[in-house]
Amino acid sequence: MKYEVVIIGSGPAGYTAALYAARAGLSPLVIAGPEPGGQLTRTSEVENFPGYPEGVLGGQLMDDLRRQAERFGTKVLYDVVEKVELRPFPKKLWLSGGETVEADAVIIATGSSPRWLGLEAEKRLYGAGVSACAVCDGYFFRGKPVAVVGGGDSACEEAMYLSRLCSEVHMLVRRDQMRASRIMQERVRATPNIHIHWNTITVDILGEQKVEGARVRHVLTGEETILPVQGFFVAIGHVPNTEIFRNQVALDAAGYILTEPKSTRTNIEGVFAAGDVQDPIYRQAVTAAGTGCMAALEAERWLMEQKHRKATLGVS
Ligand SMILES: Cc1cc2nc3c(=O)[nH]c(=O)nc-3n(C[C@H](O)[C@H](O)[C@H](O)COP(=O)(O)OP(=O)(O)OC[C@H]3O[C@@H](n4cnc5c(N)ncnc54)[C@H](O)[C@@H]3O)c2cc1C
């Protein structure tokens, strides 16, 4: 099948791009990917997305965005893009379901994935106490002690969520300060069952079949302690989902897609990038949605220019 615009990813960036492209009459295709609805489906309450004065559940927000995009003619395909060829015209996408899709313009909105510490135990115990998603797995640790690694907004949010379910939350912070916003830090510090361990790294996660503890080290004194946690949540940031675009579009050193200043244009004609996949700084739903809007408007203008050029040259 061939489409004027194909959007890869169904997070806030993808669905907002779809909404604008659909209302411009472009009948876009959204390929939902491995996580339909994106990262917000992993969280509970979203309080900072404009238009929801009482807050909204992440899953509900994404459902609303999908329905709004579909209302104007967006088609959503529940498949994953495995390979792309972005340079020739039209652009080609190979999907894991076996289908091939062609597109005049492509909007990349594949977001990012959790970063891990790199310990062997993370792999061994993933799904058996090791997690990167408190909302998905916190329920299994009701009334039990857990650890959260990290000092950013994500780590604070994970810790806050777990504090309502678990007996104790040990926050392991590598430095003597956090990267998190002041309001998040204040919330964490004001929560009685969250214990912040400053200057602390994880040496190992203990247990064979399930997490039975974490061996941590104070980086200044070298002292090692075993925390008797049963859940171990890693919240140390994200890696942009750009593996399939390597050698196709220009990326920065961390793998984020490079876009022109004040634009979503990449270095490839007709390829635009929106949301967390091109944003190592803000990484918020509303900024993802904002750049999704920009990408659709830019894609629409680019398509118009192509049509105009072809008409001028008399090419069909
Ligand atoms: C626990 C948690 C809580 C958060 N809370 C908030 C909050 O309260 N407020 C806020 O503003 N932000 C919050 N965020 C951040 C917010 O979720 C992200 O900034 C936002 O979702 C980014 O949107 P995106 O569309 O760029 O990407 P994502 O939401 O990451 O979506 C990426 C999409 O790309 C798809 N995809 C990936 N690879 C492929 C592929 N190969 N083929 C096809 N599709 C693919 C995925 O399936 C997914 O649908 C939170 C994040 C987390 C993890």
PDBQT file of the ligand as one rigid body, heavy atoms in Angstrom, charges set to zero:
ROOT
HETATM    1  C1  LIG A 401       6.517   6.318  33.711  1.00  0.00    +0.000 C 
HETATM    2  C2  LIG A 401       6.449   7.561  32.871  1.00  0.00    +0.000 A 
HETATM    3  C3  LIG A 401       5.671   8.630  33.274  1.00  0.00    +0.000 A 
HETATM    4  C4  LIG A 401       5.588   9.800  32.514  1.00  0.00    +0.000 A 
HETATM    5  N1  LIG A 401       4.804  10.819  32.947  1.00  0.00    +0.000 NA
HETATM    6  C5  LIG A 401       4.669  11.922  32.196  1.00  0.00    +0.000 A 
HETATM    7  C6  LIG A 401       3.818  12.987  32.604  1.00  0.00    +0.000 A 
HETATM    8  O1  LIG A 401       3.166  12.946  33.640  1.00  0.00    +0.000 OA
HETATM    9  N2  LIG A 401       3.727  14.058  31.795  1.00  0.00    +0.000 N 
HETATM   10  C7  LIG A 401       4.441  14.146  30.627  1.00  0.00    +0.000 A 
HETATM   11  O2  LIG A 401       4.294  15.134  29.926  1.00  0.00    +0.000 OA
HETATM   12  N3  LIG A 401       5.264  13.154  30.230  1.00  0.00    +0.000 NA
HETATM   13  C8  LIG A 401       5.402  12.052  30.985  1.00  0.00    +0.000 A 
HETATM   14  N4  LIG A 401       6.254  11.047  30.585  1.00  0.00    +0.000 N 
HETATM   15  C9  LIG A 401       7.039  11.228  29.368  1.00  0.00    +0.000 C 
HETATM   16  C10 LIG A 401       6.178  10.989  28.143  1.00  0.00    +0.000 C 
HETATM   17  O3  LIG A 401       5.548   9.734  28.254  1.00  0.00    +0.000 OA
HETATM   18  C11 LIG A 401       7.020  11.045  26.882  1.00  0.00    +0.000 C 
HETATM   19  O4  LIG A 401       7.693  12.269  26.818  1.00  0.00    +0.000 OA
HETATM   20  C12 LIG A 401       6.155  10.898  25.648  1.00  0.00    +0.000 C 
HETATM   21  O5  LIG A 401       5.393   9.709  25.696  1.00  0.00    +0.000 OA
HETATM   22  C13 LIG A 401       6.986  10.880  24.382  1.00  0.00    +0.000 C 
HETATM   23  O6  LIG A 401       6.114  10.737  23.332  1.00  0.00    +0.000 OA
HETATM   24  P1  LIG A 401       6.605  10.191  21.905  1.00  0.00    +0.000 P 
HETATM   25  O7  LIG A 401       5.392  10.185  21.057  1.00  0.00    +0.000 OA
HETATM   26  O8  LIG A 401       7.774  10.921  21.454  1.00  0.00    +0.000 OA
HETATM   27  O9  LIG A 401       7.123   8.702  22.157  1.00  0.00    +0.000 OA
HETATM   28  P2  LIG A 401       6.591   7.456  22.959  1.00  0.00    +0.000 P 
HETATM   29  O10 LIG A 401       5.475   7.794  23.871  1.00  0.00    +0.000 OA
HETATM   30  O11 LIG A 401       7.809   6.826  23.513  1.00  0.00    +0.000 OA
HETATM   31  O12 LIG A 401       6.015   6.532  21.790  1.00  0.00    +0.000 OA
HETATM   32  C14 LIG A 401       6.861   5.921  20.865  1.00  0.00    +0.000 C 
HETATM   33  C15 LIG A 401       6.028   5.098  19.910  1.00  0.00    +0.000 C 
HETATM   34  O13 LIG A 401       6.878   4.597  18.871  1.00  0.00    +0.000 OA
HETATM   35  C16 LIG A 401       6.537   3.260  18.615  1.00  0.00    +0.000 C 
HETATM   36  N5  LIG A 401       7.675   2.579  17.992  1.00  0.00    +0.000 N 
HETATM   37  C17 LIG A 401       8.926   2.384  18.489  1.00  0.00    +0.000 A 
HETATM   38  N6  LIG A 401       9.657   1.647  17.635  1.00  0.00    +0.000 NA
HETATM   39  C18 LIG A 401       8.860   1.396  16.554  1.00  0.00    +0.000 A 
HETATM   40  C19 LIG A 401       9.022   0.671  15.348  1.00  0.00    +0.000 A 
HETATM   41  N7  LIG A 401      10.178   0.056  15.046  1.00  0.00    +0.000 N 
HETATM   42  N8  LIG A 401       7.978   0.588  14.495  1.00  0.00    +0.000 NA
HETATM   43  C20 LIG A 401       6.823   1.216  14.772  1.00  0.00    +0.000 A 
HETATM   44  N9  LIG A 401       6.606   1.940  15.885  1.00  0.00    +0.000 NA
HETATM   45  C21 LIG A 401       7.615   2.002  16.782  1.00  0.00    +0.000 A 
HETATM   46  C22 LIG A 401       6.129   2.703  19.974  1.00  0.00    +0.000 C 
HETATM   47  O14 LIG A 401       5.302   1.549  19.835  1.00  0.00    +0.000 OA
HETATM   48  C23 LIG A 401       5.377   3.891  20.555  1.00  0.00    +0.000 C 
HETATM   49  O15 LIG A 401       4.031   3.840  20.168  1.00  0.00    +0.000 OA
HETATM   50  C24 LIG A 401       6.340   9.888  31.318  1.00  0.00    +0.000 A 
HETATM   51  C25 LIG A 401       7.119   8.799  30.893  1.00  0.00    +0.000 A 
HETATM   52  C26 LIG A 401       7.175   7.647  31.647  1.00  0.00    +0.000 A 
HETATM   53  C27 LIG A 401       8.012   6.484  31.172  1.00  0.00    +0.000 C 
ENDROOT
TORSDOF 0
